[in-house]
Amino acid sequence: MALANGIRFIWLDQYIGQEGECHQFKRMFRTALESTTVMPPDQIDSLICALNENAAPFLFADTCDGAIELIERENKKKIIFISSGLLGQQIIPQIKVEYPQVHSFYIFCALIEKHAEFAADYLSCLSMFDNEIDLLVRLTRNISKDIITQGKDYLNLKCPNDALKCFENARILNITANAVDTLNDPVYSQLRILDNYEGNIGLIQIAKNMFNQQQYPETTKDHEHDEQISQQESGEQ
């Protein structure tokens, strides 16, 4: 299930965002697509399924005004903003000044070099792509990092069930990204934090242990999860 309480993806594009236009493309990005028994989902479908089911839904706009309306409507969410190149140049400066809840920007365009000068002013928060799979793989891995951080916050709040949901969702996102990104070597850094690796207890197991401690406190030590977190974090370094 998507962690929709805290994150939104907003996609601004003159054509993708129009009602009735690019219907199949929008359907891929808005819903968790179901695979058929005859043919497995393709690479884009796999990433869209993973993002919708384990991160957050996509919202679409075809004008800058429409995108601003979505941002204002979702003013309590962390927003990840995707845009075409031309519309991105028009709206990103305004968003940066007026809407701090917009967490990061992605530009999806045909010619990256056409927008390079503009992007140079936003290197800390903006990435550009001319391939939809490259865009979605990066988005999937980046949002997974945010979800892991959210899960750690839940651990600190002694909410292991919520933490476990975050960690398991992040794990699915990473596995899916590795499966789709066939042109590059798999990335295991986040999976090694989540799973038990080389003697270190992973975050998923830490969350499970904390849950068991809360359910059966007489059989566990109160400080055990703190020791496990310290051990896990030392393994990240």
CYANA upper distance limits for C-alpha pairs under 8 A (distance plus 0.5 A):
  1 MET  CA     52 ASN  CA      8.44
  1 MET  CA     53 GLU  CA      5.35
  1 MET  CA     54 ASN  CA      6.01
  1 MET  CA     55 ALA  CA      8.36
  2 ALA  CA     51 LEU  CA      8.15
  2 ALA  CA     52 ASN  CA      6.49
  2 ALA  CA     53 GLU  CA      5.10
  2 ALA  CA     54 ASN  CA      4.78
  2 ALA  CA     55 ALA  CA      5.19
  2 ALA  CA     56 ALA  CA      5.57
  2 ALA  CA     57 PRO  CA      7.92
  3 LEU  CA      7 ILE  CA      7.48
  3 LEU  CA     54 ASN  CA      6.84
  3 LEU  CA     55 ALA  CA      5.65
  3 LEU  CA     56 ALA  CA      6.18
  3 LEU  CA    166 CYS  CA      8.23
  4 ALA  CA      8 ARG  CA      7.45
  4 ALA  CA     55 ALA  CA      7.25
  4 ALA  CA     56 ALA  CA      5.27
  4 ALA  CA     57 PRO  CA      7.34
  5 ASN  CA     77 LYS  CA      7.84
  6 GLY  CA     76 LYS  CA      8.16
  6 GLY  CA     77 LYS  CA      5.49
  6 GLY  CA     78 LYS  CA      6.39
  7 ILE  CA     55 ALA  CA      7.88
  7 ILE  CA     56 ALA  CA      6.30
  7 ILE  CA     77 LYS  CA      5.78
  7 ILE  CA     78 LYS  CA      5.21
  7 ILE  CA     79 ILE  CA      6.29
  7 ILE  CA     80 ILE  CA      8.05
  8 ARG  CA     56 ALA  CA      6.14
  8 ARG  CA     57 PRO  CA      6.60
  8 ARG  CA     58 PHE  CA      7.08
  8 ARG  CA     59 LEU  CA      7.97
  8 ARG  CA     74 GLU  CA      8.18
  8 ARG  CA     77 LYS  CA      6.93
  8 ARG  CA     78 LYS  CA      6.78
  8 ARG  CA     79 ILE  CA      5.39
  8 ARG  CA     80 ILE  CA      6.76
  9 PHE  CA     56 ALA  CA      7.28
  9 PHE  CA     57 PRO  CA      6.75
  9 PHE  CA     58 PHE  CA      5.23
  9 PHE  CA     59 LEU  CA      6.58
  9 PHE  CA     79 ILE  CA      6.35
  9 PHE  CA     80 ILE  CA      5.39
  9 PHE  CA     81 PHE  CA      6.50
  9 PHE  CA     82 ILE  CA      7.91
 10 ILE  CA     58 PHE  CA      6.36
 10 ILE  CA     59 LEU  CA      5.29
 10 ILE  CA     60 PHE  CA      6.30
 10 ILE  CA     61 ALA  CA      8.06
 10 ILE  CA     67 ALA  CA      7.86
 10 ILE  CA     70 LEU  CA      8.06
 10 ILE  CA     71 ILE  CA      8.36
 10 ILE  CA     79 ILE  CA      7.43
 10 ILE  CA     80 ILE  CA      6.79
 10 ILE  CA     81 PHE  CA      5.50
 10 ILE  CA     82 ILE  CA      6.59
 11 TRP  CA     17 GLY  CA      7.96
 11 TRP  CA     58 PHE  CA      7.55
 11 TRP  CA     59 LEU  CA      6.63
 11 TRP  CA     60 PHE  CA      5.34
 11 TRP  CA     61 ALA  CA      6.78
 11 TRP  CA     67 ALA  CA      8.37
 11 TRP  CA     81 PHE  CA      6.55
 11 TRP  CA     82 ILE  CA      5.07
 11 TRP  CA     83 SER  CA      6.12
 12 LEU  CA     16 ILE  CA      8.23
 12 LEU  CA     17 GLY  CA      6.85
 12 LEU  CA     60 PHE  CA      6.47
 12 LEU  CA     61 ALA  CA      5.36
 12 LEU  CA     62 ASP  CA      6.13
 12 LEU  CA     63 THR  CA      7.38
 12 LEU  CA     64 CYS  CA      7.83
 12 LEU  CA     67 ALA  CA      6.81
 12 LEU  CA     81 PHE  CA      8.25
 12 LEU  CA     82 ILE  CA      6.63
 12 LEU  CA     83 SER  CA      5.08
 12 LEU  CA     84 SER  CA      7.08
 12 LEU  CA     87 LEU  CA      7.88
 12 LEU  CA     88 GLY  CA      8.41
 13 ASP  CA     17 GLY  CA      5.82
 13 ASP  CA     60 PHE  CA      8.23
 13 ASP  CA     61 ALA  CA      6.97
 13 ASP  CA     62 ASP  CA      5.50
 13 ASP  CA     63 THR  CA      7.68
 13 ASP  CA     83 SER  CA      6.30
 13 ASP  CA     84 SER  CA      5.88
 13 ASP  CA     87 LEU  CA      7.63
 14 GLN  CA     18 GLN  CA      7.10
 14 GLN  CA     61 ALA  CA      8.17
 14 GLN  CA     62 ASP  CA      4.85
 14 GLN  CA     63 THR  CA      6.80
 14 GLN  CA     84 SER  CA      8.34
 14 GLN  CA     87 LEU  CA      8.39
 15 TYR  CA     21 GLU  CA      6.78
 15 TYR  CA     22 CYS  CA      7.40
 15 TYR  CA     62 ASP  CA      6.93
 16 ILE  CA     21 GLU  CA      6.74
 16 ILE  CA     22 CYS  CA      5.99
 16 ILE  CA     23 HIS  CA      8.40
 16 ILE  CA     25 PHE  CA      7.78
 16 ILE  CA     26 LYS  CA      7.07
 16 ILE  CA     60 PHE  CA      8.01
 16 ILE  CA     61 ALA  CA      8.37
 16 ILE  CA     62 ASP  CA      7.39
 17 GLY  CA     21 GLU  CA      7.81
 17 GLY  CA     26 LYS  CA      8.36
 17 GLY  CA     60 PHE  CA      5.54
 17 GLY  CA     61 ALA  CA      4.96
 17 GLY  CA     62 ASP  CA      4.57
 17 GLY  CA     63 THR  CA      8.34
 18 GLN  CA     22 CYS  CA      8.33
 18 GLN  CA     61 ALA  CA      7.48
 18 GLN  CA     62 ASP  CA      5.79
 22 CYS  CA     26 LYS  CA      6.70
 23 HIS  CA     27 ARG  CA      6.57
 24 GLN  CA     28 MET  CA      6.81
 25 PHE  CA     29 PHE  CA      7.03
 26 LYS  CA     30 ARG  CA      6.43
 27 ARG  CA     31 THR  CA      6.43
 28 MET  CA     32 ALA  CA      7.85
 28 MET  CA     33 LEU  CA      7.09
 28 MET  CA     45 ASP  CA      6.96
 28 MET  CA     48 ILE  CA      7.02
 29 PHE  CA     48 ILE  CA      6.35
 29 PHE  CA     58 PHE  CA      6.81
 30 ARG  CA     48 ILE  CA      8.49
 30 ARG  CA     52 ASN  CA      7.85
 30 ARG  CA     57 PRO  CA      6.82
 30 ARG  CA     58 PHE  CA      5.74
 30 ARG  CA     59 LEU  CA      7.69
 31 THR  CA     48 ILE  CA      8.19
 31 THR  CA     49 CYS  CA      7.81
 31 THR  CA     52 ASN  CA      7.10
 31 THR  CA     57 PRO  CA      8.21
 32 ALA  CA     48 ILE  CA      7.06
 32 ALA  CA     49 CYS  CA      4.95
 32 ALA  CA     50 ALA  CA      8.18
 32 ALA  CA     52 ASN  CA      6.20
 32 ALA  CA     53 GLU  CA      7.00
 33 LEU  CA     45 ASP  CA      7.07
 33 LEU  CA     48 ILE  CA      8.09
 33 LEU  CA     49 CYS  CA      6.37
 34 GLU  CA     41 PRO  CA      8.25
 35 SER  CA     39 MET  CA      7.54
 35 SER  CA     40 PRO  CA      6.05
 35 SER  CA     41 PRO  CA      5.81
 36 THR  CA     40 PRO  CA      6.88
 36 THR  CA     41 PRO  CA      8.17
 41 PRO  CA     45 ASP  CA      6.00
 41 PRO  CA     46 SER  CA      6.50
 42 ASP  CA     46 SER  CA      6.68
 43 GLN  CA     47 LEU  CA      7.06
 43 GLN  CA    133 ILE  CA      7.99
 43 GLN  CA    180 VAL  CA      6.09
 44 ILE  CA     48 ILE  CA      6.67
 44 ILE  CA    132 GLU  CA      8.27
 44 ILE  CA    133 ILE  CA      6.83
 44 ILE  CA    136 LEU  CA      8.31
 45 ASP  CA     49 CYS  CA      6.47
 46 SER  CA     50 ALA  CA      6.75
 46 SER  CA    176 THR  CA      7.44
 46 SER  CA    180 VAL  CA      8.13
 47 LEU  CA     51 LEU  CA      6.61
 47 LEU  CA    136 LEU  CA      7.15
 47 LEU  CA    137 VAL  CA      7.82
 47 LEU  CA    140 THR  CA      7.94
 47 LEU  CA    173 LEU  CA      8.40
 47 LEU  CA    176 THR  CA      7.04
 47 LEU  CA    177 ALA  CA      7.37
 47 LEU  CA    180 VAL  CA      8.10
 48 ILE  CA     52 ASN  CA      6.51
 48 ILE  CA    136 LEU  CA      8.43
 49 CYS  CA     53 GLU  CA      6.43
 50 ALA  CA     54 ASN  CA      6.15
 50 ALA  CA     55 ALA  CA      7.99
 50 ALA  CA    172 ILE  CA      7.53
 50 ALA  CA    173 LEU  CA      6.34
 50 ALA  CA    176 THR  CA      7.48
 51 LEU  CA     55 ALA  CA      5.45
 51 LEU  CA     56 ALA  CA      6.82
 51 LEU  CA     57 PRO  CA      8.07
 51 LEU  CA    140 THR  CA      7.17
 51 LEU  CA    173 LEU  CA      7.56
 52 ASN  CA     56 ALA  CA      5.79
 52 ASN  CA     57 PRO  CA      5.76
 52 ASN  CA     58 PHE  CA      8.08
 54 ASN  CA    169 ASN  CA      5.48
 54 ASN  CA    170 ALA  CA      7.76
 54 ASN  CA    172 ILE  CA      8.02
 54 ASN  CA    173 LEU  CA      7.57
 55 ALA  CA    143 ILE  CA      7.69
 55 ALA  CA    144 SER  CA      8.36
 55 ALA  CA    147 ILE  CA      8.26
 55 ALA  CA    169 ASN  CA      7.88
 59 LEU  CA     70 LEU  CA      8.32
 60 PHE  CA     67 ALA  CA      8.10
 61 ALA  CA     66 GLY  CA      5.88
 61 ALA  CA     67 ALA  CA      5.77
 61 ALA  CA     70 LEU  CA      8.40
 62 ASP  CA     66 GLY  CA      7.12
 62 ASP  CA     67 ALA  CA      7.95
 63 THR  CA     67 ALA  CA      6.83
 63 THR  CA     87 LEU  CA      8.39
 64 CYS  CA     68 ILE  CA      6.73
 64 CYS  CA     87 LEU  CA      7.49
 64 CYS  CA     90 GLN  CA      8.29
 64 CYS  CA     91 ILE  CA      6.80
 65 ASP  CA     69 GLU  CA      6.77
 66 GLY  CA     70 LEU  CA      6.94
 67 ALA  CA     71 ILE  CA      6.77
 68 ILE  CA     72 GLU  CA      6.62
 69 GLU  CA     73 ARG  CA      6.54
 70 LEU  CA     74 GLU  CA      6.61
 71 ILE  CA     75 ASN  CA      6.49
 71 ILE  CA     79 ILE  CA      8.01
 71 ILE  CA     99 TYR  CA      8.26
 71 ILE  CA    102 VAL  CA      8.42
 74 GLU  CA     79 ILE  CA      8.43
 75 ASN  CA    101 GLN  CA      7.47
 76 LYS  CA    101 GLN  CA      8.04
 77 LYS  CA    101 GLN  CA      7.29
 78 LYS  CA    101 GLN  CA      5.81
 78 LYS  CA    102 VAL  CA      6.52
 78 LYS  CA    103 HIS  CA      6.57
 79 ILE  CA    101 GLN  CA      6.60
 79 ILE  CA    102 VAL  CA      4.97
 79 ILE  CA    103 HIS  CA      6.04
 79 ILE  CA    104 SER  CA      7.86
 80 ILE  CA    102 VAL  CA      6.46
 80 ILE  CA    103 HIS  CA      6.07
 80 ILE  CA    104 SER  CA      5.72
 80 ILE  CA    105 PHE  CA      6.67
 80 ILE  CA    106 TYR  CA      8.43
 81 PHE  CA    102 VAL  CA      7.34
 81 PHE  CA    103 HIS  CA      8.22
 81 PHE  CA    104 SER  CA      6.70
 81 PHE  CA    105 PHE  CA      5.31
 81 PHE  CA    106 TYR  CA      6.70
 82 ILE  CA    105 PHE  CA      6.30
 82 ILE  CA    106 TYR  CA      5.12
 82 ILE  CA    107 ILE  CA      6.22
 82 ILE  CA    108 PHE  CA      7.63
 83 SER  CA     87 LEU  CA      7.05
 83 SER  CA     88 GLY  CA      5.80
 83 SER  CA    105 PHE  CA      8.28
 83 SER  CA    106 TYR  CA      6.88
 83 SER  CA    107 ILE  CA      5.47
 83 SER  CA    108 PHE  CA      6.61
 84 SER  CA     88 GLY  CA      6.27
 84 SER  CA    107 ILE  CA      6.06
 84 SER  CA    108 PHE  CA      5.70
 84 SER  CA    109 CYS  CA      6.05
 85 GLY  CA     89 GLN  CA      6.83
 85 GLY  CA    107 ILE  CA      6.26
 85 GLY  CA    108 PHE  CA      6.98
 85 GLY  CA    109 CYS  CA      5.89
 85 GLY  CA    115 HIS  CA      7.07
 86 LEU  CA     90 GLN  CA      7.18
 87 LEU  CA     91 ILE  CA      6.73
 88 GLY  CA     92 ILE  CA      5.98
 88 GLY  CA    107 ILE  CA      7.35
 89 GLN  CA     93 PRO  CA      7.82
 89 GLN  CA    115 HIS  CA      8.44
 89 GLN  CA    118 PHE  CA      7.39
 90 GLN  CA     94 GLN  CA      8.44
 91 ILE  CA     95 ILE  CA      6.77
 92 ILE  CA     96 LYS  CA      6.57
 93 PRO  CA     97 VAL  CA      7.05
 94 GLN  CA     98 GLU  CA      6.59
 94 GLN  CA     99 TYR  CA      8.45
 95 ILE  CA     99 TYR  CA      5.61
 95 ILE  CA    100 PRO  CA      8.00
 95 ILE  CA    102 VAL  CA      7.86
 96 LYS  CA    100 PRO  CA      6.94
 96 LYS  CA    102 VAL  CA      8.11
103 HIS  CA    125 CYS  CA      8.14
104 SER  CA    125 CYS  CA      5.55
104 SER  CA    126 LEU  CA      6.69
105 PHE  CA    125 CYS  CA      6.52
105 PHE  CA    126 LEU  CA      5.11
105 PHE  CA    127 SER  CA      6.97
106 TYR  CA    126 LEU  CA      6.10
106 TYR  CA    127 SER  CA      5.43
106 TYR  CA    128 MET  CA      6.20
106 TYR  CA    129 PHE  CA      8.09
106 TYR  CA    135 LEU  CA      8.35
107 ILE  CA    126 LEU  CA      7.98
107 ILE  CA    127 SER  CA      6.79
107 ILE  CA    128 MET  CA      5.10
107 ILE  CA    129 PHE  CA      6.69
108 PHE  CA    128 MET  CA      6.53
108 PHE  CA    129 PHE  CA      5.54
108 PHE  CA    130 ASP  CA      6.19
108 PHE  CA    131 ASN  CA      7.95
108 PHE  CA    132 GLU  CA      7.95
108 PHE  CA    135 LEU  CA      7.88
109 CYS  CA    128 MET  CA      8.00
109 CYS  CA    129 PHE  CA      6.89
109 CYS  CA    130 ASP  CA      5.63
110 ALA  CA    130 ASP  CA      5.71
111 LEU  CA    115 HIS  CA      7.98
111 LEU  CA    130 ASP  CA      7.25
112 ILE  CA    116 ALA  CA      6.75
112 ILE  CA    128 MET  CA      7.14
112 ILE  CA    129 PHE  CA      7.39
112 ILE  CA    130 ASP  CA      7.13
113 GLU  CA    117 GLU  CA      8.43
115 HIS  CA    119 ALA  CA      6.69
116 ALA  CA    120 ALA  CA      6.69
117 GLU  CA    121 ASP  CA      8.15
118 PHE  CA    122 TYR  CA      8.28
119 ALA  CA    123 LEU  CA      6.90
119 ALA  CA    126 LEU  CA      7.44
122 TYR  CA    126 LEU  CA      6.13
123 LEU  CA    127 SER  CA      7.91
128 MET  CA    135 LEU  CA      8.38
129 PHE  CA    134 ASP  CA      7.28
129 PHE  CA    135 LEU  CA      6.21
130 ASP  CA    134 ASP  CA      8.39
130 ASP  CA    135 LEU  CA      8.28
131 ASN  CA    135 LEU  CA      6.78
132 GLU  CA    136 LEU  CA      6.65
133 ILE  CA    137 VAL  CA      6.50
133 ILE  CA    180 VAL  CA      8.49
133 ILE  CA    181 ASP  CA      8.26
134 ASP  CA    138 ARG  CA      6.73
134 ASP  CA    181 ASP  CA      8.27
135 LEU  CA    139 LEU  CA      6.59
136 LEU  CA    140 THR  CA      6.37
137 VAL  CA    141 ARG  CA      6.76
137 VAL  CA    177 ALA  CA      5.92
137 VAL  CA    180 VAL  CA      8.15
137 VAL  CA    181 ASP  CA      7.36
138 ARG  CA    142 ASN  CA      6.54
139 LEU  CA    143 ILE  CA      6.50
140 THR  CA    144 SER  CA      6.62
140 THR  CA    173 LEU  CA      6.62
140 THR  CA    174 ASN  CA      7.79
140 THR  CA    177 ALA  CA      7.13
141 ARG  CA    145 LYS  CA      7.05
141 ARG  CA    173 LEU  CA      7.47
141 ARG  CA    174 ASN  CA      6.76
141 ARG  CA    177 ALA  CA      7.53
142 ASN  CA    146 ASP  CA      7.23
143 ILE  CA    147 ILE  CA      6.74
144 SER  CA    148 ILE  CA      6.70
144 SER  CA    169 ASN  CA      8.36
144 SER  CA    170 ALA  CA      5.29
144 SER  CA    171 ARG  CA      8.33
144 SER  CA    173 LEU  CA      6.92
144 SER  CA    174 ASN  CA      7.60
145 LYS  CA    149 THR  CA      6.84
145 LYS  CA    170 ALA  CA      7.99
145 LYS  CA    190 GLN  CA      8.04
146 ASP  CA    150 GLN  CA      6.73
147 ILE  CA    151 GLY  CA      6.64
147 ILE  CA    166 CYS  CA      6.13
147 ILE  CA    167 PHE  CA      7.65
147 ILE  CA    169 ASN  CA      8.33
147 ILE  CA    170 ALA  CA      6.72
148 ILE  CA    152 LYS  CA      6.80
148 ILE  CA    166 CYS  CA      6.72
148 ILE  CA    167 PHE  CA      6.31
148 ILE  CA    170 ALA  CA      6.95
149 THR  CA    153 ASP  CA      6.89
150 GLN  CA    154 TYR  CA      6.96
150 GLN  CA    163 ALA  CA      7.95
150 GLN  CA    166 CYS  CA      7.47
151 GLY  CA    155 LEU  CA      6.87
151 GLY  CA    162 ASP  CA      7.46
151 GLY  CA    163 ALA  CA      4.62
151 GLY  CA    164 LEU  CA      7.48
151 GLY  CA    165 LYS  CA      8.24
151 GLY  CA    166 CYS  CA      5.59
151 GLY  CA    167 PHE  CA      6.69
152 LYS  CA    156 ASN  CA      6.86
152 LYS  CA    163 ALA  CA      7.07
153 ASP  CA    157 LEU  CA      6.84
153 ASP  CA    163 ALA  CA      8.20
154 TYR  CA    158 LYS  CA      6.73
154 TYR  CA    159 CYS  CA      5.58
154 TYR  CA    160 PRO  CA      7.12
154 TYR  CA    162 ASP  CA      6.82
154 TYR  CA    163 ALA  CA      5.59
155 LEU  CA    159 CYS  CA      6.06
155 LEU  CA    160 PRO  CA      6.21
155 LEU  CA    163 ALA  CA      6.36
155 LEU  CA    207 ALA  CA      7.44
158 LYS  CA    210 MET  CA      8.20
159 CYS  CA    163 ALA  CA      6.81
160 PRO  CA    164 LEU  CA      6.40
160 PRO  CA    207 ALA  CA      5.42
160 PRO  CA    208 LYS  CA      7.36
160 PRO  CA    210 MET  CA      6.52
160 PRO  CA    211 PHE  CA      5.98
161 ASN  CA    165 LYS  CA      6.85
161 ASN  CA    207 ALA  CA      7.67
161 ASN  CA    208 LYS  CA      8.41
161 ASN  CA    211 PHE  CA      7.43
162 ASP  CA    166 CYS  CA      6.97
163 ALA  CA    167 PHE  CA      6.77
163 ALA  CA    207 ALA  CA      6.81
164 LEU  CA    168 GLU  CA      6.48
164 LEU  CA    204 ILE  CA      6.44
164 LEU  CA    207 ALA  CA      6.06
164 LEU  CA    208 LYS  CA      7.60
165 LYS  CA    169 ASN  CA      6.53
166 CYS  CA    170 ALA  CA      6.62
167 PHE  CA    171 ARG  CA      6.65
167 PHE  CA    194 LEU  CA      7.06
167 PHE  CA    203 LEU  CA      7.44
167 PHE  CA    204 ILE  CA      6.43
168 GLU  CA    172 ILE  CA      6.88
168 GLU  CA    204 ILE  CA      7.47
169 ASN  CA    173 LEU  CA      6.82
170 ALA  CA    174 ASN  CA      6.77
171 ARG  CA    175 ILE  CA      6.71
171 ARG  CA    190 GLN  CA      8.35
171 ARG  CA    191 LEU  CA      6.79
171 ARG  CA    194 LEU  CA      7.43
172 ILE  CA    176 THR  CA      6.58
173 LEU  CA    177 ALA  CA      6.62
174 ASN  CA    178 ASN  CA      6.69
174 ASN  CA    187 VAL  CA      8.41
174 ASN  CA    190 GLN  CA      7.87
174 ASN  CA    191 LEU  CA      7.47
175 ILE  CA    179 ALA  CA      6.74
176 THR  CA    180 VAL  CA      6.73
177 ALA  CA    181 ASP  CA      6.43
178 ASN  CA    182 THR  CA      7.73
178 ASN  CA    185 ASP  CA      8.41
178 ASN  CA    186 PRO  CA      5.57
178 ASN  CA    187 VAL  CA      7.04
179 ALA  CA    186 PRO  CA      8.37
181 ASP  CA    185 ASP  CA      8.31
181 ASP  CA    186 PRO  CA      7.95
188 TYR  CA    192 ARG  CA      6.55
189 SER  CA    193 ILE  CA      7.18
190 GLN  CA    194 LEU  CA      6.83
191 LEU  CA    195 ASP  CA      6.37
192 ARG  CA    196 ASN  CA      7.31
192 ARG  CA    197 TYR  CA      6.18
192 ARG  CA    202 GLY  CA      7.64
193 ILE  CA    197 TYR  CA      8.15
193 ILE  CA    202 GLY  CA      6.00
193 ILE  CA    203 LEU  CA      6.88
193 ILE  CA    232 GLN  CA      7.68
193 ILE  CA    235 GLY  CA      8.42
193 ILE  CA    236 GLU  CA      7.21
194 LEU  CA    202 GLY  CA      5.16
194 LEU  CA    203 LEU  CA      5.21
194 LEU  CA    204 ILE  CA      6.07
195 ASP  CA    201 ILE  CA      7.57
195 ASP  CA    202 GLY  CA      4.77
195 ASP  CA    203 LEU  CA      7.06
195 ASP  CA    204 ILE  CA      6.81
195 ASP  CA    205 GLN  CA      7.80
196 ASN  CA    200 ASN  CA      6.13
196 ASN  CA    201 ILE  CA      5.22
196 ASN  CA    202 GLY  CA      4.85
196 ASN  CA    203 LEU  CA      8.46
196 ASN  CA    205 GLN  CA      7.89
197 TYR  CA    201 ILE  CA      7.35
197 TYR  CA    202 GLY  CA      7.43
200 ASN  CA    231 GLN  CA      7.13
200 ASN  CA    232 GLN  CA      6.23
200 ASN  CA    235 GLY  CA      6.94
201 ILE  CA    205 GLN  CA      6.95
201 ILE  CA    206 ILE  CA      7.26
201 ILE  CA    228 GLN  CA      7.07
201 ILE  CA    231 GLN  CA      7.77
201 ILE  CA    232 GLN  CA      6.31
202 GLY  CA    206 ILE  CA      6.78
202 GLY  CA    232 GLN  CA      6.84
203 LEU  CA    207 ALA  CA      6.67
203 LEU  CA    229 ILE  CA      8.12
203 LEU  CA    232 GLN  CA      7.81
204 ILE  CA    208 LYS  CA      6.88
205 GLN  CA    209 ASN  CA      6.53
206 ILE  CA    210 MET  CA      6.68
206 ILE  CA    225 HIS  CA      6.88
206 ILE  CA    228 GLN  CA      7.03
206 ILE  CA    229 ILE  CA      7.61
207 ALA  CA    211 PHE  CA      6.77
208 LYS  CA    212 ASN  CA      6.81
209 ASN  CA    213 GLN  CA      6.66
209 ASN  CA    225 HIS  CA      7.57
210 MET  CA    214 GLN  CA      6.78
210 MET  CA    225 HIS  CA      6.57
211 PHE  CA    215 GLN  CA      6.75
212 ASN  CA    216 TYR  CA      6.31
212 ASN  CA    217 PRO  CA      8.16
213 GLN  CA    217 PRO  CA      5.38
213 GLN  CA    219 THR  CA      8.00
213 GLN  CA    220 THR  CA      6.13
213 GLN  CA    221 LYS  CA      7.97
213 GLN  CA    222 ASP  CA      7.88
216 TYR  CA    220 THR  CA      7.51
217 PRO  CA    221 LYS  CA      7.81
217 PRO  CA    222 ASP  CA      7.97
220 THR  CA    224 GLU  CA      8.08
223 HIS  CA    227 GLU  CA      7.10
224 GLU  CA    228 GLN  CA      6.82
225 HIS  CA    229 ILE  CA      6.63
226 ASP  CA    230 SER  CA      6.73
227 GLU  CA    231 GLN  CA      6.65
228 GLN  CA    232 GLN  CA      6.53
229 ILE  CA    233 GLU  CA      6.51
230 SER  CA    234 SER  CA      6.67
231 GLN  CA    235 GLY  CA      6.88
232 GLN  CA    236 GLU  CA      7.16
233 GLU  CA    237 GLN  CA      7.48
